[in-house]
Amino acid sequence: MSYIFPLVAIMTILNNNTLMAQNKITQTAGHAVLGEFAPKFAELNDNVLFGEDVWNDSTLSLHDRSMITISVLLGKGSIDSSFRSHLEMGKRHGITREEIAALLTQAAFYAGWPNAWAGFREAKEVWADNHATTEKERFGQEMIFPVGEPNTEYAEHFSGNSYIARISTEQVRFVNVTFEPRCRNNRHIHHATEGGGQMLVGVAGRGWYQEDGKPAQEILPGTVIHIPASVKHWHGAAADSWFAHLAFELSGENTYTEWLEPVTDEEYDKLQQ
């Protein structure tokens, strides 16, 4: 039962910190600029518009709110410092270069060609240092836990690219493992003469877990997979999604991992993606 405490702790984090995963907004510009001259306006700007009532309402993601706001400002012809600020904010919220280009192109037919040209001039500068925000970076912005570094230590046991972030090395050791689409690890067994095994908790995206001889199980955020010692299995991302899970090492005697054969493309493609 040694895994009960970490599971409760992690699920509490996942349930109570949804806004943290979206990089919750805190705004003080209203009070800083107009606090003395127009305190009520400053309060409405910082505490209502950029507070819990609008921007930090979890009904829409911050990414989508930025897309909407940029579209509205463009339509009004407000290509000023506020527009630039919202472009920069949108980039932080995961808007990619491709997405902003597509948004401005479509908006041009409704907001006016000159407005779109002006918007593109600002957008090119904002995204100049980032030729294209990668899907990995975008995925990382959706998670509470970091993506981490390339998983070079175990790369030979994976098909595709994976990343690892060591979250805890004391008491209960666990890591966050991130898989690119289609990435999966080889079949393997966690051996132990007593205790041992592993527990997975889905963090973001969609993935698969399969024990030898059994149907594959889908892993979504919050899914918990208990893997007893000596069970042959594999896990990884779905074909159309990045995927991340926490991996807990369960204490035991004489524990070690035996890496086995890879999951072939033919086997993997038989899964219902």
C-alpha positions as CSV (number, residue, x, y, z in Angstrom):
1,M,0.0,0.0,0.0
2,S,3.0,2.3,-0.2
3,Y,1.7,4.0,-3.3
4,I,-1.5,5.3,-1.8
5,F,0.0,8.6,-0.4
6,P,1.7,9.7,-3.7
7,L,-1.5,8.8,-5.7
8,V,-3.7,11.0,-3.5
9,A,-1.2,13.8,-3.5
10,I,-0.8,13.8,-7.3
11,M,-4.5,13.5,-8.0
12,T,-5.1,16.5,-5.6
13,I,-2.6,18.5,-7.6
14,L,-4.2,17.5,-10.9
15,N,-7.7,18.4,-9.6
16,N,-6.9,21.6,-7.8
17,N,-4.4,23.2,-10.2
18,T,-6.0,23.2,-13.6
19,L,-5.4,26.9,-13.9
20,M,-1.8,26.5,-13.1
21,A,-1.4,24.2,-16.1
22,Q,-2.7,27.1,-18.2
23,N,-0.3,29.6,-16.7
24,K,-2.8,31.5,-14.7
25,I,-2.9,35.3,-15.4
26,T,-2.1,37.9,-12.8
27,Q,-2.5,41.5,-14.0
28,T,-1.4,44.6,-12.2
29,A,-1.1,47.1,-15.0
30,G,-4.4,48.8,-14.2
31,H,-3.4,49.6,-10.6
32,A,0.1,50.6,-11.7
33,V,-1.0,53.0,-14.4
34,L,-4.4,54.2,-13.3
35,G,-4.6,53.2,-9.6
36,E,-4.7,56.7,-8.3
37,F,-6.4,58.4,-11.2
38,A,-9.2,55.8,-11.8
39,P,-9.1,53.2,-9.0
40,K,-12.4,51.7,-10.1
41,F,-11.3,51.2,-13.7
42,A,-8.0,49.7,-12.4
43,E,-9.9,47.3,-10.2
44,L,-12.2,46.2,-13.0
45,N,-9.2,45.7,-15.3
46,D,-7.0,43.7,-13.0
47,N,-9.5,41.9,-10.8
48,V,-12.4,41.3,-13.1
49,L,-11.2,41.2,-16.7
50,F,-7.9,39.6,-15.9
51,G,-9.1,38.0,-12.7
52,E,-11.3,34.9,-12.0
53,D,-14.4,36.3,-13.8
54,V,-13.1,36.4,-17.4
55,W,-9.5,35.5,-18.3
56,N,-9.0,32.9,-15.5
57,D,-12.5,31.3,-16.0
58,S,-11.5,27.7,-17.0
59,T,-14.4,27.4,-19.5
60,L,-12.1,28.4,-22.3
61,S,-8.3,27.8,-22.4
62,L,-6.0,30.8,-22.3
63,H,-4.9,29.8,-25.8
64,D,-8.4,30.1,-27.1
65,R,-9.1,33.3,-25.2
66,S,-6.0,34.8,-26.8
67,M,-7.1,33.8,-30.3
68,I,-10.5,35.4,-29.7
69,T,-9.1,38.6,-28.3
70,I,-6.6,39.0,-31.1
71,S,-9.4,38.5,-33.7
72,V,-11.6,41.1,-32.0
73,L,-8.8,43.7,-31.7
74,L,-7.9,43.1,-35.4
75,G,-11.5,43.5,-36.4
76,K,-11.7,46.9,-34.6
77,G,-8.5,48.0,-36.2
78,S,-6.8,48.3,-32.8
79,I,-3.3,47.5,-34.1
80,D,-1.6,49.3,-31.2
81,S,0.4,48.5,-28.1
82,S,-2.5,46.5,-26.7
83,F,-2.6,44.3,-29.9
84,R,1.1,43.7,-29.6
85,S,0.7,42.8,-25.9
86,H,-2.0,40.3,-26.7
87,L,0.2,38.7,-29.5
88,E,3.0,38.3,-27.0
89,M,0.5,36.9,-24.4
90,G,-0.9,34.5,-27.0
91,K,2.5,33.2,-27.9
92,R,3.1,32.5,-24.2
93,H,-0.3,30.6,-24.2
94,G,0.9,28.3,-26.9
95,I,-0.3,30.0,-30.1
96,T,2.1,28.8,-32.9
97,R,3.4,30.7,-35.8
98,E,1.2,28.6,-38.1
99,E,-1.9,29.3,-36.0
100,I,-1.4,33.1,-35.9
101,A,-0.8,33.2,-39.6
102,A,-3.9,31.2,-40.3
103,L,-5.9,33.4,-37.9
104,L,-4.8,36.6,-39.6
105,T,-5.4,35.2,-43.1
106,Q,-9.0,34.2,-42.4
107,A,-9.6,37.5,-40.4
108,A,-8.5,39.5,-43.4
109,F,-11.7,38.7,-45.2
110,Y,-13.8,40.0,-42.3
111,A,-11.6,42.6,-40.6
112,G,-10.2,44.2,-43.7
113,W,-7.0,43.7,-45.7
114,P,-5.1,46.7,-44.3
115,N,-5.8,45.5,-40.8
116,A,-4.5,42.1,-41.6
117,W,-1.3,43.6,-43.1
118,A,-0.8,45.6,-40.0
119,G,-1.4,42.5,-37.8
120,F,1.1,40.5,-39.8
121,R,3.8,43.2,-39.3
122,E,3.4,42.9,-35.6
123,A,3.1,39.1,-35.6
124,K,6.3,38.6,-37.6
125,E,8.2,40.5,-35.0
126,V,6.7,38.6,-32.1
127,W,7.4,35.2,-33.6
128,A,10.7,36.2,-35.1
129,D,12.8,34.5,-32.5
130,N,10.7,31.3,-32.7
131,H,10.4,30.2,-36.3
132,A,7.6,27.9,-35.2
133,T,6.6,27.0,-31.6
134,T,7.0,23.2,-31.6
135,E,4.2,20.8,-30.8
136,K,6.4,19.6,-27.9
137,E,6.5,23.1,-26.4
138,R,2.8,23.5,-27.0
139,F,2.1,20.2,-25.2
140,G,4.4,21.2,-22.4
141,Q,2.3,24.3,-21.8
142,E,-0.7,22.2,-21.1
143,M,1.0,20.3,-18.3
144,I,1.6,21.0,-14.6
145,F,4.8,18.9,-14.7
146,P,7.8,19.7,-17.0
147,V,8.5,17.8,-20.2
148,G,12.1,17.4,-19.2
149,E,15.1,16.4,-21.2
150,P,15.5,13.9,-24.0
151,N,15.4,10.4,-22.6
152,T,18.8,9.4,-23.9
153,E,19.6,6.9,-21.1
154,Y,16.8,4.6,-22.3
155,A,16.5,5.7,-25.9
156,E,17.5,2.3,-27.2
157,H,14.4,0.8,-25.5
158,F,12.0,3.3,-27.2
159,S,10.5,3.6,-30.7
160,G,10.4,7.3,-31.3
161,N,11.4,10.3,-29.1
162,S,10.7,10.5,-25.4
163,Y,11.5,13.0,-22.7
164,I,12.0,12.5,-18.9
165,A,11.7,14.9,-15.9
166,R,12.7,13.5,-12.5
167,I,10.0,14.9,-10.2
168,S,11.1,13.2,-6.9
169,T,14.2,11.3,-5.9
170,E,13.3,11.0,-2.2
171,Q,10.8,8.9,-0.2
172,V,8.8,7.9,-3.3
173,R,10.7,8.1,-6.6
174,F,8.8,9.1,-9.7
175,V,9.3,10.8,-13.0
176,N,7.2,12.4,-15.7
177,V,7.7,10.7,-19.1
178,T,6.6,12.4,-22.3
179,F,6.1,10.6,-25.6
180,E,5.8,12.1,-29.0
181,P,2.9,10.7,-31.2
182,R,3.5,7.0,-31.9
183,C,6.4,6.7,-29.5
184,R,6.3,3.7,-27.2
185,N,8.7,1.7,-25.1
186,N,9.8,-1.9,-25.7
187,R,8.0,-4.7,-23.9
188,H,9.6,-5.0,-20.5
189,I,9.2,-6.6,-17.1
190,H,9.8,-5.1,-13.6
191,H,11.3,-7.9,-11.6
192,A,11.4,-8.2,-7.8
193,T,11.7,-11.1,-5.4
194,E,9.2,-9.3,-3.1
195,G,7.0,-6.2,-3.7
196,G,8.1,-4.1,-6.6
197,G,6.2,-3.2,-9.8
198,Q,5.2,0.2,-11.1
199,M,2.3,2.6,-11.2
200,L,1.4,5.0,-14.0
201,V,-0.8,8.1,-13.7
202,G,-1.9,9.8,-17.0
203,V,-1.0,13.5,-17.0
204,A,-1.8,14.9,-20.4
205,G,-2.7,13.7,-23.9
206,R,-3.7,10.1,-24.8
207,G,-1.7,6.9,-24.6
208,W,-1.8,3.1,-24.5
209,Y,-0.8,0.5,-21.9
210,Q,-0.8,-3.2,-22.8
211,E,0.0,-6.3,-20.9
212,D,1.2,-9.4,-22.8
213,G,-1.8,-11.4,-24.1
214,K,-4.4,-8.8,-23.1
215,P,-6.2,-5.9,-25.0
216,A,-4.6,-2.5,-24.9
217,Q,-5.9,0.0,-22.4
218,E,-6.3,3.7,-23.2
219,I,-4.6,6.1,-20.8
220,L,-6.1,9.6,-20.4
221,P,-5.3,12.3,-17.8
222,G,-6.1,10.9,-14.4
223,T,-6.0,7.2,-15.5
224,V,-4.2,5.0,-13.0
225,I,-2.4,1.8,-14.1
226,H,-1.2,-0.7,-11.6
227,I,1.6,-2.9,-12.9
228,P,2.6,-5.8,-10.6
229,A,6.1,-7.2,-10.7
230,S,6.9,-9.9,-13.3
231,V,4.1,-8.7,-15.7
232,K,5.3,-8.2,-19.3
233,H,4.0,-5.0,-20.8
234,W,4.6,-1.8,-22.8
235,H,3.2,1.8,-22.8
236,G,3.4,4.8,-25.0
237,A,1.5,7.5,-27.0
238,A,-1.4,7.2,-29.3
239,A,-0.7,7.8,-33.0
240,D,-2.4,11.2,-33.0
241,S,-1.4,12.6,-29.7
242,W,1.5,13.6,-27.5
243,F,1.3,11.8,-24.2
244,A,2.7,12.1,-20.7
245,H,2.4,9.9,-17.6
246,L,4.0,9.9,-14.1
247,A,5.8,6.6,-13.5
248,F,6.2,5.5,-9.8
249,E,8.8,3.0,-8.8
250,L,7.3,0.7,-6.1
251,S,9.7,-0.4,-3.4
252,G,10.7,-4.1,-3.4
253,E,13.5,-6.5,-2.9
254,N,16.1,-7.2,-5.7
255,T,14.3,-5.0,-8.2
256,Y,15.4,-4.5,-11.8
257,T,13.9,-4.0,-15.3
258,E,14.3,-6.5,-18.1
259,W,14.0,-4.9,-21.5
260,L,12.6,-7.1,-24.3
261,E,11.5,-6.9,-27.9
262,P,10.0,-3.7,-29.4
263,V,6.4,-3.3,-30.4
264,T,6.4,-3.4,-34.2
265,D,4.6,-0.9,-36.4
266,E,2.3,-3.6,-37.6
267,E,1.3,-4.5,-34.0
268,Y,1.0,-0.9,-33.0
269,D,-1.2,0.0,-36.0
270,K,-3.7,-2.7,-35.1
271,L,-4.7,-0.6,-32.1
272,Q,-7.9,1.5,-32.5
273,Q,-6.2,4.9,-32.8
